[in-house]
Amino acid sequence: MFSLDTTLTLQHFLYVSGALFAIGLAGVMVRRNLIVIFMCLELMLSAANLTLVAFSRYRTEGDLPDYDGQVLLFFIITVAAAEVAVGLAIIVALFRSRETTDVSQITELKH
């Protein structure tokens, strides 16, 4: 039998985070629906949060990991929740006034 090394390293987390960020960036650039673009922006934020937690976990002081990055993550999540509330309110207001969520049809600020 052979044994597989199943330990996760910092590079594994960075690869996943980079892939999530790339998927989110591609979604923002390619898609035209405001809700999908908004979800892709949140995916990019989650990728940045994963990177922050990964670096925090693998930076040790003595034998214990440094949890400063993970504490900062809670503040980022709080701000992101407020961003989601405001962003969705703007999207709903645009949908009510224009009756569309297509970015190409929303070209001016006034109706």
ABEGO torsion letter per residue (X at the ends): XBBBBABBBAAAAAAAAAAAAAAAAAAAAABABAAAAAAAAAAAAAAAAAAAAAAAAABBBEABBBAAAAAAAAAAAAAAAAAAAAAAAAAAAAAAAAGBABAAABABABX
